[in-house]
Amino acid sequence: MMMARSIIIIFLLMSCQLDLTERHYKSTDETTGGFNNFSLDLFSDGKLRLTINTSIFIEEKETGAIWQTKSKTVTGSWDMKDERISYTIDELKASIDSIFIDSDFSNMIKYPLLTFSSALDTAYIYGIPCLLKNM
């Protein structure tokens, strides 16, 4: 009897995981000025991947400004609860924020790492809108 309940619970949990709709969000140059790039992938197996690219000014030369790109990718998990996306990230926010050290965008770390619009068509990464992309 207890074994049957365990199997039913496991089946229900697996069924919920399979019902997750894959979503992919991406920033635009219009919202980042082309100096940052954000992408968020929410996979149907409940895993997520967040990629952040930022540009750091190095120096001005006769030929123009020299910029260096820094990238960070973090993983985590996500789920739907009450028509809202809930998530966990496998790394501390302070560690993720560190990508903006020495950049002109260090003020971004005052914003939450990740929030979603009520329609779930936009993810806000550090307050920057990232639009849902059809894949």
C-alpha positions in Angstrom: 0.0 0.0 0.0 2.8 2.4 1.0 4.7 1.4 -2.1 1.7 2.2 -4.4 1.4 5.6 -2.8 5.1 6.3 -3.4 4.8 5.3 -7.0 1.8 7.5 -7.5 3.5 10.5 -5.9 6.6 10.0 -8.0 4.5 9.7 -11.2 2.6 12.9 -10.3 5.9 14.8 -9.7 7.3 13.6 -13.0 4.1 14.5 -14.8 4.3 18.1 -13.4 7.9 18.4 -14.7 6.9 17.2 -18.1 4.1 19.9 -18.3 6.6 22.8 -18.2 6.6 24.8 -21.4 10.1 25.6 -22.6 10.8 29.3 -22.7 13.7 31.4 -24.1 14.2 35.1 -23.3 16.7 37.4 -24.9 17.7 41.1 -24.5 17.7 43.5 -27.4 20.3 46.2 -28.3 17.5 48.7 -27.8 17.3 47.9 -24.1 20.9 47.3 -23.4 22.6 49.8 -25.7 24.5 46.9 -27.2 26.9 46.9 -24.2 25.2 44.0 -22.4 23.6 40.9 -23.6 21.3 38.7 -21.5 19.6 35.4 -22.3 17.6 33.1 -20.2 16.6 29.6 -21.2 13.9 27.7 -19.2 14.0 24.1 -20.3 11.0 21.7 -20.2 12.9 19.4 -17.7 12.8 22.2 -15.1 16.4 23.4 -15.6 17.4 26.9 -16.4 20.5 28.6 -17.9 21.2 32.3 -17.5 23.9 33.9 -19.6 25.2 37.4 -19.1 27.7 39.3 -21.3 28.9 42.8 -20.5 31.4 45.1 -22.0 34.1 46.7 -20.0 36.0 49.8 -21.3 39.7 49.2 -21.4 41.2 52.3 -23.1 40.8 54.9 -25.8 43.1 54.7 -28.8 43.5 56.7 -31.9 41.5 54.1 -33.7 38.7 54.1 -31.2 37.7 52.7 -27.8 38.9 49.3 -26.7 36.3 47.1 -24.9 36.6 43.7 -23.3 33.7 41.3 -23.1 33.1 39.4 -19.9 30.7 36.5 -19.8 29.1 34.4 -17.1 26.7 31.5 -17.4 24.8 30.1 -14.4 22.4 27.3 -14.0 19.5 26.6 -11.7 16.0 25.2 -11.8 12.5 26.5 -12.3 8.8 25.6 -11.9 5.4 27.1 -12.3 3.4 27.9 -9.2 0.0 29.7 -9.3 0.6 30.9 -12.9 4.0 32.4 -11.9 7.5 31.2 -12.5 9.6 30.4 -9.4 13.3 29.6 -9.7 16.5 28.9 -7.9 20.0 29.7 -9.1 22.9 27.4 -8.2 25.2 30.4 -7.5 25.0 33.3 -5.1 23.8 36.6 -6.5 26.9 38.4 -5.3 29.0 36.0 -7.4 26.9 36.7 -10.4 27.0 40.5 -9.7 30.8 40.4 -9.8 30.7 40.3 -13.6 29.9 44.0 -13.5 33.0 45.0 -11.5 35.0 47.6 -13.4 32.1 48.1 -15.9 30.0 51.2 -16.5 27.0 49.0 -15.5 28.0 48.3 -11.9 24.8 50.1 -10.7 22.7 47.3 -12.2 23.4 45.0 -9.2 21.0 47.0 -7.1 18.1 45.4 -9.1 16.8 41.9 -8.5 18.6 39.3 -10.6 15.5 37.9 -12.2 11.8 38.9 -12.3 8.9 38.2 -14.8 6.0 40.1 -16.2 2.6 38.9 -15.1 2.0 37.7 -18.7 5.3 35.8 -18.6 6.2 37.3 -22.0 9.1 39.3 -20.5 11.9 38.4 -18.1 13.7 41.3 -16.3 17.3 40.5 -15.7 18.8 43.2 -13.5 15.8 45.3 -14.5 16.5 45.0 -18.2 13.6 43.6 -20.3 14.3 40.4 -22.1 11.6 39.3 -24.5 10.2 35.8 -24.9 11.5 34.3 -28.2 9.7 31.7 -30.2 12.0 28.7 -30.7 
